[in-house]
């Protein structure tokens, strides 16, 4: 039963009081606004990265390699003004998400991506380990 209850630590520090005041005023608007959930599976010769990005189209998602890092960004803006109906309530969603991953040990040229049913799947092939130079003994002169 304890696994079903979210665990939170209540520390009595001044900073936590300020955080609680901010949360009570603004709500939990900023929690998770920068990240999206990912799973990384070791497939032997490659890693498979699955990122949850529901509601996005392929055009909203960018995948870049920069400074030995893989950067995934997704931006969404649902502000449709073409309809002039008499709305009782109308909500708009917008936001951007960003995650970066270290590419150490990954063959960057072989990375492939697919987006299906809200899941972005990247195949990250492992780079082949460099063979060790043969051992030899050096004679002292």
N, C-alpha and C positions, 0 to 999 in steps of 0.2 A: 504494500500500500504506500510506503514511503517513496517509492519510485515514481508514483503518479503525482506527487506534490512537488512543485518547483522549489528548489532550495535557494534561499537567499540569506546572505550574511548581513546582520544588522550590527554595524559598528557605530559606536557613539562618538563620532568625530564631527568636528565643525563642518568639514567638507561634505559629509553625507547629508547633513541638515540642509545645506545649500542645494545639493542635488535633488533632494526630496521637494524642496520649495519649487525648483525649476520644473520638475516633473508634474507637480500638482497644478502649476500654472499653465504649462504648455502641453501637458499630456505626455504620452510616450511617442511623440512624433518622430524623434530622432533615432530611436532604437532600430538598428539594422538598416538604416537608410543608405549606408555606403556599401553593404555587403550583400551577397546572395549565397545560397547554400551550394556547396560543391562536394562531390565524392571523388576520390582518386583511388583507382584500383590498379594493382601491379599485375600485368598480364604476361610477365616473363620477359619478353624482348621489348615491351613498351608499357607505358602507363596510359590508362584511360581516365580522363577527367570528365565528369558529368556535372554540369552546372544547371541549376533550376532557374529558368528565366521565363515563367509563364506570362502570357499576354504580350510578349514582344514579337515583332516580326524580324526576319533576317536582316532587314535594312536598318533596324534599330541597334544592332549588335556590331561592335568593332573588336577585332582581335589584332593586337600589335605585338611585335617583338622589339624591345628597346632595352639596351644595356644589359643583355643576358637575362632579361625578365620577360615573361609573357603577361601582357596586360589585356584584360577583358573589360570592356565598357559597354553599357547598355543605357540608352536614353529613351524616355517615353514622354510624350505630350499628347494627351487626349482632349484637346480643346476644339470641339467641332461647332462651328458657328453657322453652318449652312442651313440648319433647320430653324424655322421660326414658329414652332409650336408653342402652345401655352403650357409651360412646364409648371408643375407643382413643386418639383424638386429636381435639380440637375447637378450632378457631381462630375468633377474633372479630376483626372489622375495625371500626375507628371512626376518626374524624378529621374535620377541617374544613379547607376550602380557601377562600382569599380572594384576589381580584384586584380592583384598581380601575383605571379608565381615565379620562383627562381627556376632557371633553365639549366642549372648545373647538372651535367650528366645526361642531357637531352640533346638529340640530334635535331636542331632547330629547322633545318631544311626539309625534314620529313614530316612535320606536323600537319595533320589534316583535321578538318572540322566539319560537323554536320549539325543541323538544327531541326529537330522533329518533336512535335507535341509539347513544346515548352522546355525541352531539355537540349542544351548545347553539349555535344559530345566531341571531345578532342582526343585524337590519338597522338601520343607523345612518344616517339620511338627513342629508346635508350641509345646513347652513343656507345660505340664499341670501346672496351677498355684498350688502352695502348699496351702493346706487348712490352714486357720488361726487356731491357737490353741483356744479352747473354753475359753471364758472370765470367770474369777472367782475373787472373792474378797478375799483378804488376811487379816486375822484378826490381829490386833496389840496387842501384849502381854505386 
